[in-house]
């Protein structure tokens, strides 16, 4: 019998290509038809392997979901980007490759990020999702996220509504 090892661990520079692949697949699956196509592809190209290698070299706030030695998802997090939330952490990105979604692995990755955020002393965290990303908004709601704000982001010349969820950690 062979065991499949599933691990949530810090991202490494050697993961950069795999993270870029997950990013591209997850963004195309989640945002095709939501973000204008040209803008979406430009955003994906900007986050190629060299970009992720630099993020991993910094050593903070990047976790990957490793399934049998393959990067299946990633999350980035740190202090909230808005000054009014100086004592709040923010999950900036949270994505799984489409073939790993809906089977409970996202919960493991989310729990891993929350554990680190809690250990860093943050009492709360926020995460933003495009309002049209139903899968993400349902995921955050099922984990106890409370809708606390709405905003807009302009991508490709199109104003897209965003929802902000807050969690007690």
N, C-alpha and C positions, 0 to 999 in steps of 0.2 A: 504494500500500500504506500502511496506517495502522499505527502502532506503539502498542501498549498499554503505558503507562508504569506500572510497579509500583515503589513507593517505600516505605521505612520511614523515618518522620520524626517529629519532636517533634509532639505534639498541640498544637493552638492553640485559643483560646477559640471561634473560628469553627467548630470541629469539634464543639462540644458536642452539638448536636442529632443529628448523625450517630453520635457515640459512644453516646449514649443509645439510639438505635435499634438499634445492634449489640448493646449490652448486653441490651436487652429480648429481642431475637430469640434471642440465644445462650443466655441464661438459661432462656428458655421451652423451647428445644430440649433443653438439657442436663439441666434439673432438674424438668420436668413429671413428676409421679409419684414424684419423689424427695423434694423439699421440699413440704410441704403447700401446696396451691394459694393459700390466702389469704396465707400468709407470703411465698410467692414473689412474688405481685403487689405486696405492700407493699414488698418489697425493691426491686423494679423501679421502682416509683413514686418511691421515695426517691432514686433515681439518675437523675432526669430531667435535661434539658439544663442547668438552672441549676447543679446540683451539678457536672456535668462542666466547665462553664465555669470554676468556681472552681478545680478541679483543674488545668486547663490554665493558668490565670493564674499559678499557683505556678511553672510552668516547669520542674519537675524530675520525672523518673520517669514520664512519660506518652509513650508512642510509639503512633503509629497506622500501620496498614498501608493505604496509599493505592493503590487500583487504578483507574487511569484517572480520577483526580480524585474518586473515591468512597471514603469510609472503609469498609473491609471488615473491620477488626479493630483491637484495641487491647491494650495491656499497661500495667500500672502496676507500679512497682518502687522499691525503696529499701533502706535498712538493714533488716535483719531486725527484726521487731517484738518478739521475745523477747530479754530482756537477756542470756541465756546465749549468744546468737549475735551478739554485738556486732561481730565481724569478718566477718559473713556477710551477704550481700544476700538479699533476698526478692522474688520476683515475687509480688505480691499478687493481681493479676488478669491473665488471659491468655485472650482470647476473640476468635473470628472469627464473623462472620455465618454462619449455616448453609450458605448457598449457596457460600461460599468455603472450606469445610472439606474436607479430604481431597484437595487438589490441590497440596500443597507450599507454599502461601503461609504457613502457620503456621510452617514452618521458617525462612522469611525474617524474620518478626517476632521469633521466639525468638532467632535469631542477632543481630539488631539490639540486643535488650535485653542479651544476653550481652556484646556488644562494649562497650557503655557501662558495664556493671557491672565488667568487667575493667579498663577505663580508669580507673574510680574507685578501683581498688586492692583490690577484694574478691577473695579467692582462691576463695571458694565462694559458691554461692547455693542457696536452698531454695525450694520451691514446694509448696503444699498442694492436694490435690484431694479432693473427696468420693469415697469408695471406690466408690460406685455410678456414677460418671462414667467408664465404661470407655474412652471415646474419649480423655479427658484422660490417664488413667493410662497407656494404651498410648503416647500421644504422648510423655510424659515418659520412659518406659522406653526408647523407640526413640532418644531423644537422649542416652542414657547416664545418666539419672537413677537414683540408687540409693535404694531405699526405706530410710529411716533412722528413721522414727517413725510411730506411729499415735496418733490423738487422736479426740475426739468434739466435735461442735458441735451445740448444740441450736437448731433452727430450727422455729418454729411448734409448739413443744411436743414435737418429735420429736428424739431423739438420733440424729445421723447420723455414721457412722464416716468419718474422714478419713485420708488417707495423705500423708506428707511425703516428698518426694524431694529429694536433694541432688545438686548438680553441682559439679565442679571447673571453674573458669573460667580 
